Amino acid sequence: MPPPKFENPVKPLQWRVECLGHSLVEGLVSLLPGPWVFRFGEALGGLVWHFMPLRRKIILRNLRIAFAGEKPLPELRRMAKATFRRTSGNLMSAAHTARLAPDQLAAVIQIDNLELLEQSLKDNHGVVILLAHMGNWEILSRIVHFFPQPSHAGAFYRPLNNRLLDAHVLARRQADGTRMFSKRDNPHLVAGFLRDHGIVGILSDQRVGIQGELVPFFGRLTRVSPLPSLLARRSKSAVLALAVTTEEPGKWRAVFMPVAAPATTAHCMAALERAMKVDPVDVFWFQERWKVYIRHAETIREWLGPEAAGGGKPHRALLWLAGVPDGWCLPVAWTHPDVVYEAVLGPDQALPAWLDQATRVHRVACAANPRALRQAIVSMDESAALPLDFILTPAAPPALVKAGRREAIPVVSAP
């Protein structure tokens, strides 16, 4: 295999340093007992928690959407910090379990409901497994040793930007016989793999762009990948979900769960939601899962679709009208049945006639300083169970845009 071509002369050195660091960490943690590695990761996560305010906000925002109306905000705050620590422990443990011998795996991971997988392979060509970034998800490429025979396993992966590290990680993931597919591979190739009694795992919990299919997830409309359902239909394969949770430091449990038939994208995501709810603290909530892809020229109606049915947890937005001259009106393109607007007005400003008079109103000083502006946004955001999804205003002032960015809330200027 020819060596990779480097375009930037600085990149090879950077990649080699990163690859060396990765190997060094793996080597060091492999010398320690698994529980020690997990505890060290947790402690490190607890320390880093204090230095990543934006990531803390994103984790809490995800939890507020997922468990709105089920858990109070103080409990969700505790869960957010516990998630940060747990995820750090799991990531550190992934470097440890990557070097375990196959005969040592049974001591660190227990597989429940394996009979579901065995029966699905008997009744179908293959099995698509819905995975979430939860627990020590890197160990999933190694559970091929527990699968019934004859079968062969595969999984989708995202290539790393560091080509040297990507080659190293890819070789490690395939060392136990798991075949790795990337998004560049033809779906027909994967479908053929499934038809030959293949088992393919797909991490399906992450957000996608406008190309995704619109379905409810934890009761909130969002766009998700239709790939699991598409592959199952093409290959006439069954679909199962898999929950991976931390039982104790250095030990995990993987539980197979059924997916309602037919295996539509909506049914797949409902099953994945059940899997993630087995232990939400084990879930990787670090990515803004319910992010709305909107800006001046791409409206919320385009993102959600003009006639989309709500998922039970509507999108919550602020109409920032404080200091806005009379005459401006909310554009039709920014209205949607699944979006509930609240109005932000100046101290003596009247609610515009074009807004429903039952609209919830927040008051703010028009000339608020940046710190006061940010505090006002936080107060409005926390005044309801669901977090704010975006702020809409004509000609958004830079101070408002900056304050929104600091709180992980996009501010969009509407025409």
Backbone torsions as a table, in degrees:
resi	resn	phi	psi	omega
1	MET	NA	123.9	-177.4
2	PRO	-66.4	148.4	179.4
3	PRO	-64.6	151.2	-179.3
4	PRO	-63.4	146.1	177.7
5	LYS	-86.7	129.5	-178.4
6	PHE	-103.6	128.2	179.3
7	GLU	-89.7	-40.8	179.9
8	ASN	-98.6	120.5	-176.7
9	PRO	-63.0	-18.7	179.9
10	VAL	-81.7	-27.5	-174.5
11	LYS	-60.0	-44.3	-177.7
12	PRO	-55.6	-42.6	179.8
13	LEU	-65.7	-44.9	179.5
14	GLN	-60.4	-44.5	-179.1
15	TRP	-64.4	-39.8	-179.8
16	ARG	-65.9	-39.5	178.4
17	VAL	-64.4	-44.8	178.7
18	GLU	-62.9	-40.8	-179.7
19	CYS	-66.3	-40.3	177.8
20	LEU	-63.6	-43.0	178.6
21	GLY	-61.9	-41.7	178.6
22	HIS	-61.8	-45.8	180.0
23	SER	-65.9	-36.1	179.7
24	LEU	-65.0	-44.6	178.6
25	VAL	-62.4	-46.2	178.7
26	GLU	-57.9	-44.5	-178.3
27	GLY	-64.2	-40.5	-178.2
28	LEU	-68.4	-47.5	-176.3
29	VAL	-70.7	-23.7	178.5
30	SER	-68.4	-18.8	179.6
31	LEU	-83.4	-12.7	-175.8
32	LEU	-102.4	156.3	173.5
33	PRO	-63.4	144.8	-178.5
34	GLY	-53.2	-46.3	179.8
35	PRO	-60.6	-35.5	178.3
36	TRP	-64.7	-42.3	-179.5
37	VAL	-61.6	-45.2	-179.4
38	PHE	-62.4	-45.8	-178.8
39	ARG	-63.7	-39.3	178.0
40	PHE	-63.3	-42.4	177.8
41	GLY	-61.3	-42.1	177.0
42	GLU	-60.2	-46.0	-179.9
43	ALA	-62.4	-41.2	178.1
44	LEU	-63.8	-41.1	177.5
45	GLY	-63.0	-39.1	177.9
46	GLY	-63.7	-32.2	177.6
47	LEU	-74.7	-47.7	-177.7
48	VAL	-64.4	-29.9	178.3
49	TRP	-46.6	-39.8	-175.2
50	HIS	-73.5	-14.8	-175.1
51	PHE	-110.6	8.4	-179.0
52	MET	-129.6	69.4	-176.0
53	PRO	-62.8	-38.3	-179.2
54	LEU	-66.8	-40.4	178.9
55	ARG	-66.4	-35.5	176.3
56	ARG	-60.5	-41.4	-179.1
57	LYS	-65.6	-39.6	-179.5
58	ILE	-65.8	-43.3	178.4
59	ILE	-60.7	-46.8	-179.5
60	LEU	-64.7	-39.1	178.1
61	ARG	-60.0	-45.4	178.5
62	ASN	-60.2	-44.3	-179.8
63	LEU	-65.8	-36.5	178.8
64	ARG	-64.7	-37.3	177.7
65	ILE	-71.6	-45.5	-176.1
66	ALA	-64.3	-34.6	-172.6
67	PHE	-124.2	28.4	176.6
68	ALA	-60.4	129.3	-179.6
69	GLY	83.4	-8.5	-179.8
70	GLU	-105.5	-37.3	-177.0
71	LYS	-131.3	138.6	179.1
72	PRO	-72.1	160.6	-176.7
73	LEU	-58.3	-42.9	178.6
74	PRO	-58.3	-39.3	178.4
75	GLU	-67.5	-38.7	178.6
76	LEU	-65.6	-34.1	176.0
77	ARG	-63.4	-42.2	178.1
78	ARG	-64.9	-39.9	177.8
79	MET	-63.7	-38.2	-179.2
80	ALA	-61.4	-45.0	179.3
81	LYS	-68.3	-40.0	178.0
82	ALA	-63.4	-36.7	178.0
83	THR	-63.5	-42.5	179.5
84	PHE	-59.7	-46.2	-179.4
85	ARG	-67.2	-44.1	-178.0
86	ARG	-64.1	-43.6	-179.7
87	THR	-62.3	-41.5	178.1
88	SER	-62.9	-40.8	177.0
89	GLY	-63.2	-40.8	179.7
90	ASN	-68.6	-40.0	179.3
91	LEU	-65.2	-41.2	177.6
92	MET	-65.7	-39.0	-179.9
93	SER	-67.0	-28.2	179.7
94	ALA	-60.2	-35.8	177.5
95	ALA	-68.2	-29.9	179.3
96	HIS	-76.0	-48.7	-176.7
97	THR	-70.3	-20.1	179.6
98	ALA	-62.7	-26.1	-176.6
99	ARG	-104.4	5.4	177.9
100	LEU	-71.0	144.4	174.9
101	ALA	-69.5	149.6	-179.1
102	PRO	-52.0	-37.1	-178.3
103	ASP	-74.4	-5.5	177.0
104	GLN	-95.2	-10.9	-174.5
105	LEU	-65.5	-36.9	-177.9
106	ALA	-62.1	-21.0	-179.6
107	ALA	-81.7	-15.2	-176.6
108	VAL	-115.8	-14.2	178.6
109	ILE	-140.4	133.1	178.0
110	GLN	-109.5	133.5	-179.6
111	ILE	-104.9	121.2	177.6
112	ASP	-106.4	152.0	177.9
113	ASN	60.4	33.4	178.9
114	LEU	-62.8	-22.7	179.0
115	GLU	-63.8	-26.6	175.3
116	LEU	-62.1	-42.0	178.3
117	LEU	-67.2	-42.8	-179.6
118	GLU	-61.8	-43.8	-179.3
119	GLN	-68.7	-38.2	179.5
120	SER	-63.9	-37.1	177.8
121	LEU	-68.8	-32.2	178.1
122	LYS	-70.4	-36.2	-173.1
123	ASP	-92.3	-10.5	-174.0
124	ASN	-139.0	171.2	178.6
125	HIS	-67.0	-44.2	-177.6
126	GLY	-155.6	-170.8	-178.2
127	VAL	-139.2	129.1	171.2
128	VAL	-95.9	127.5	-179.7
129	ILE	-108.6	122.1	177.2
130	LEU	-81.9	122.0	-178.7
131	LEU	-117.2	151.8	172.5
132	ALA	-121.1	155.2	172.5
133	HIS	-73.8	88.8	-179.9
134	MET	-149.0	150.6	-176.8
135	GLY	61.1	-153.3	175.1
136	ASN	-87.6	78.6	-172.4
137	TRP	-69.7	-20.4	178.6
138	GLU	-65.8	-24.6	-179.4
139	ILE	-71.9	-12.9	-176.6
140	LEU	-64.6	-28.6	178.5
141	SER	-69.7	-9.7	-177.1
142	ARG	-104.3	-9.6	-176.9
143	ILE	-77.5	5.5	173.8
144	VAL	-56.8	-26.1	179.7
145	HIS	-66.6	-16.8	-179.4
146	PHE	-99.0	-7.5	-174.3
147	PHE	-74.4	148.9	178.3
148	PRO	-66.8	153.0	179.0
149	GLN	-110.4	148.3	-1.3
150	PRO	-84.9	131.6	174.2
151	SER	-160.3	163.8	175.7
152	HIS	-139.5	147.6	-170.8
153	ALA	-111.8	149.4	175.5
154	GLY	-144.4	167.3	179.5
155	ALA	-157.6	152.9	175.9
156	PHE	-89.1	146.0	177.1
157	TYR	-143.1	157.6	175.7
158	ARG	-101.3	118.5	179.9
159	PRO	-58.8	139.5	178.3
160	LEU	-77.8	152.2	178.9
161	ASN	-65.8	-34.2	176.7
162	ASN	-77.8	107.7	-173.5
163	ARG	-65.8	-36.4	179.8
164	LEU	-67.1	-45.5	178.7
165	LEU	-67.3	-36.0	178.2
166	ASP	-61.2	-43.7	179.1
167	ALA	-63.7	-38.9	179.4
168	HIS	-65.6	-48.4	-178.6
169	VAL	-65.7	-40.9	180.0
170	LEU	-62.1	-44.1	178.6
171	ALA	-62.8	-38.3	179.4
172	ARG	-65.5	-43.1	-178.6
173	ARG	-67.2	-28.9	-178.0
174	GLN	-92.1	-3.9	-175.6
175	ALA	-62.3	-29.3	-178.6
176	ASP	-91.6	5.7	177.8
177	GLY	101.8	2.2	178.1
178	THR	-79.4	126.4	177.8
179	ARG	-86.5	130.1	-177.3
180	MET	-100.8	132.1	176.2
181	PHE	-113.5	146.6	174.1
182	SER	-113.8	171.1	-179.2
183	LYS	-65.5	-14.6	179.0
184	ARG	-78.4	-16.5	-178.3
185	ASP	-74.3	143.6	179.8
186	ASN	-65.8	129.4	178.3
187	PRO	-55.7	-29.0	179.0
188	HIS	-65.5	-33.3	177.3
189	LEU	-64.5	-43.2	179.8
190	VAL	-68.6	-39.1	178.7
191	ALA	-62.1	-39.6	177.3
192	GLY	-64.4	-38.1	176.6
193	PHE	-61.7	-41.0	179.2
194	LEU	-67.2	-42.4	-178.3
195	ARG	-62.6	-22.4	178.9
196	ASP	-92.8	44.3	-178.9
197	HIS	56.3	41.1	178.5
198	GLY	-88.4	154.5	175.0
199	ILE	-121.6	118.7	-175.5
200	VAL	-122.2	123.1	177.2
201	GLY	-93.8	137.2	-179.7
202	ILE	-131.5	119.3	173.7
203	LEU	-71.6	112.3	-167.7
204	SER	-117.7	9.0	-174.0
205	ASP	-92.8	-8.0	-175.3
206	GLN	-85.2	156.8	-178.4
207	ARG	-72.2	156.8	174.4
208	VAL	-131.8	172.4	-178.5
209	GLY	-86.1	-157.2	-174.2
210	ILE	-63.0	-19.6	-179.9
211	GLN	-73.6	-11.2	-178.9
212	GLY	-72.9	163.6	178.3
213	GLU	-88.4	138.6	-175.6
214	LEU	-87.2	113.8	178.7
215	VAL	-144.7	162.0	174.0
216	PRO	-74.4	141.2	175.9
217	PHE	-141.5	116.1	-170.1
218	PHE	56.7	33.8	177.0
219	GLY	81.2	3.1	-179.0
220	ARG	-117.7	128.8	176.7
221	LEU	-61.8	132.4	178.6
222	THR	-158.8	166.9	179.5
223	ARG	-98.9	132.5	-176.7
224	VAL	-132.2	165.2	179.7
225	SER	-74.4	130.3	176.5
226	PRO	-86.0	4.6	-172.7
227	LEU	-58.1	-46.5	-178.9
228	PRO	-57.7	-46.6	179.4
229	SER	-64.8	-40.9	-179.5
230	LEU	-62.0	-46.5	-179.4
231	LEU	-66.2	-39.6	179.8
232	ALA	-62.8	-40.9	-179.3
233	ARG	-70.6	-40.0	-178.9
234	ARG	-67.6	-36.0	-175.1
235	SER	-100.6	-0.5	-175.9
236	LYS	54.4	48.0	-179.1
237	SER	-105.3	159.6	174.3
238	ALA	-82.7	165.2	177.2
239	VAL	-129.6	131.9	174.8
240	LEU	-128.8	153.9	173.4
241	ALA	-104.5	155.3	-178.8
242	LEU	-134.1	122.0	176.3
243	ALA	-100.3	132.8	178.4
244	VAL	-121.1	117.2	-176.6
245	THR	-126.3	157.6	178.6
246	THR	-88.4	116.9	179.9
247	GLU	-81.7	-41.5	177.6
248	GLU	-163.1	166.7	-179.1
249	PRO	-52.4	119.4	177.7
250	GLY	86.1	6.0	178.8
251	LYS	-138.1	140.8	-175.6
252	TRP	-133.1	162.6	177.3
253	ARG	-127.7	131.7	175.9
254	ALA	-113.0	126.4	-175.5
255	VAL	-121.6	119.4	175.2
256	PHE	-77.0	138.8	-177.9
257	MET	-133.6	143.7	-178.2
258	PRO	-73.8	158.8	174.9
259	VAL	-119.4	132.3	-178.7
260	ALA	-61.5	142.3	177.0
261	ALA	-92.0	147.4	-6.1
262	PRO	-72.6	158.5	-174.0
263	ALA	-80.3	64.2	175.6
264	THR	-71.7	167.8	178.4
265	THR	-62.2	-38.8	179.0
266	ALA	-62.7	-43.3	178.8
267	HIS	-66.8	-37.3	178.0
268	CYS	-62.3	-45.5	-177.5
269	MET	-70.6	-31.0	176.3
270	ALA	-65.2	-40.1	178.0
271	ALA	-68.5	-39.7	178.3
272	LEU	-64.8	-36.2	176.4
273	GLU	-61.7	-43.9	178.4
274	ARG	-61.6	-39.3	179.3
275	ALA	-64.4	-42.7	-178.3
276	MET	-69.2	-27.0	179.8
277	LYS	-77.9	-9.8	177.4
278	VAL	-57.9	-40.7	172.7
279	ASP	-155.8	91.4	-176.7
280	PRO	-59.3	-26.3	-179.3
281	VAL	-66.9	-22.8	179.1
282	ASP	-81.9	-8.0	-175.1
283	VAL	-82.5	141.6	176.8
284	PHE	-81.4	92.9	-177.0
285	TRP	-93.4	16.8	-171.5
286	PHE	-73.1	-23.1	177.7
287	GLN	-90.8	141.9	180.0
288	GLU	-70.9	88.9	-168.9
289	ARG	-63.3	-38.1	-176.1
290	TRP	-104.4	33.2	178.5
291	LYS	-62.1	138.6	175.3
292	VAL	-100.1	129.3	-178.6
293	TYR	-89.8	91.0	-177.8
294	ILE	-135.6	155.4	171.2
295	ARG	-163.8	-171.7	-173.7
296	HIS	-50.7	-44.0	-175.1
297	ALA	-98.8	-2.9	180.0
298	GLU	-125.6	104.1	-169.2
299	THR	-88.7	169.0	178.6
300	ILE	-65.2	-28.5	178.4
301	ARG	-67.8	-35.9	176.8
302	GLU	-69.0	-39.3	-178.2
303	TRP	-68.2	-42.8	-176.7
304	LEU	-91.7	-13.2	-174.7
305	GLY	83.1	139.7	-171.6
306	PRO	-64.0	-28.5	-174.6
307	GLU	-121.5	21.7	-176.2
308	ALA	-64.2	137.7	176.9
309	ALA	-79.5	141.1	-177.8
310	GLY	-68.1	155.1	-179.6
311	GLY	-98.7	5.1	178.8
312	GLY	106.2	-25.0	178.0
313	LYS	-121.1	92.6	-174.8
314	PRO	-65.6	160.6	173.8
315	HIS	-75.9	139.4	-176.4
316	ARG	-113.9	128.8	-175.8
317	ALA	-139.5	154.1	175.6
318	LEU	-103.7	133.8	167.0
319	LEU	-95.0	104.0	-176.1
320	TRP	-84.7	99.4	-176.0
321	LEU	-108.8	-0.4	179.7
322	ALA	-63.0	122.5	-179.7
323	GLY	80.9	0.3	179.1
324	VAL	-84.1	127.1	-179.3
325	PRO	-62.0	152.1	175.5
326	ASP	-60.5	147.8	177.6
327	GLY	116.8	-24.6	177.6
328	TRP	-80.4	143.6	-179.1
329	CYS	-136.8	148.1	-179.2
330	LEU	-61.7	120.4	178.9
331	PRO	-63.2	144.8	-179.8
332	VAL	-58.3	-34.6	-177.7
333	ALA	-64.0	-16.3	-179.6
334	TRP	-103.4	10.4	175.2
335	THR	-99.8	148.9	178.7
336	HIS	-163.5	143.6	180.0
337	PRO	-59.6	-23.1	-176.5
338	ASP	-95.9	5.6	-179.8
339	VAL	-113.2	125.5	176.6
340	VAL	-107.9	117.6	-179.7
341	TYR	-93.4	141.2	170.1
342	GLU	-117.2	145.2	-175.1
343	ALA	-99.4	137.9	173.9
344	VAL	-110.2	116.6	-174.7
345	LEU	-121.7	160.0	173.7
346	GLY	-71.2	173.0	-175.3
347	PRO	-55.0	-40.4	-176.9
348	ASP	-114.9	14.3	-175.7
349	GLN	-81.5	135.0	179.8
350	ALA	-86.3	150.1	177.5
351	LEU	-67.1	126.8	-179.4
352	PRO	-57.6	147.6	-177.7
353	ALA	-64.9	-26.1	-177.1
354	TRP	-77.8	-7.6	175.3
355	LEU	-95.5	145.4	174.5
356	ASP	-57.2	131.7	-176.7
357	GLN	-68.8	-10.1	175.3
358	ALA	-88.9	2.2	-180.0
359	THR	-59.7	135.7	178.0
360	ARG	-68.8	135.9	-174.5
361	VAL	-118.6	136.4	171.7
362	HIS	-116.7	142.8	179.1
363	ARG	-108.8	138.1	178.5
364	VAL	-148.4	146.5	176.9
365	ALA	-69.2	134.4	-176.2
366	CYS	-63.6	-33.4	-176.7
367	ALA	-105.3	38.6	-178.0
368	ALA	-64.8	141.8	177.0
369	ASN	-73.6	161.7	-174.2
370	PRO	-53.3	-42.2	-178.7
371	ARG	-66.6	-43.2	178.3
372	ALA	-65.0	-36.1	179.2
373	LEU	-63.2	-43.6	179.5
374	ARG	-65.9	-42.6	178.8
375	GLN	-62.5	-37.1	178.2
376	ALA	-64.4	-41.1	179.5
377	ILE	-64.6	-42.3	178.4
378	VAL	-60.4	-43.7	-179.7
379	SER	-62.5	-42.7	178.7
380	MET	-66.8	-40.4	-179.3
381	ASP	-62.1	-42.0	-175.6
382	GLU	-87.7	3.7	-178.6
383	SER	-79.8	-2.8	178.5
384	ALA	-141.9	164.6	-178.1
385	ALA	-65.3	-43.9	178.9
386	LEU	-81.5	142.8	178.2
387	PRO	-78.5	166.7	175.7
388	LEU	-74.0	138.3	179.0
389	ASP	-94.9	-34.7	177.4
390	PHE	-166.1	165.2	176.2
391	ILE	-119.6	128.7	-178.7
392	LEU	-115.5	132.5	-179.1
393	THR	-159.1	150.9	174.3
394	PRO	-76.6	133.1	177.0
395	ALA	49.7	66.6	-176.6
396	ALA	-59.0	126.5	177.4
397	PRO	-69.0	148.5	-178.5
398	PRO	-55.7	-36.5	-179.0
399	ALA	-63.1	-37.8	179.4
400	LEU	-70.5	-41.4	178.7
401	VAL	-60.8	-43.5	-179.4
402	LYS	-65.7	-42.5	179.7
403	ALA	-63.3	-42.1	178.1
404	GLY	-63.5	-41.1	-180.0
405	ARG	-63.4	-39.1	179.7
406	ARG	-64.7	-23.6	179.4
407	GLU	-104.1	12.0	178.9
408	ALA	60.7	33.7	177.6
409	ILE	-120.7	114.1	-178.4
410	PRO	-67.1	142.4	176.2
411	VAL	-114.6	123.5	-175.3
412	VAL	-119.2	136.2	175.2
413	SER	-89.9	122.8	178.0
414	ALA	-96.8	149.0	179.8
415	PRO	-67.4	NA	NA
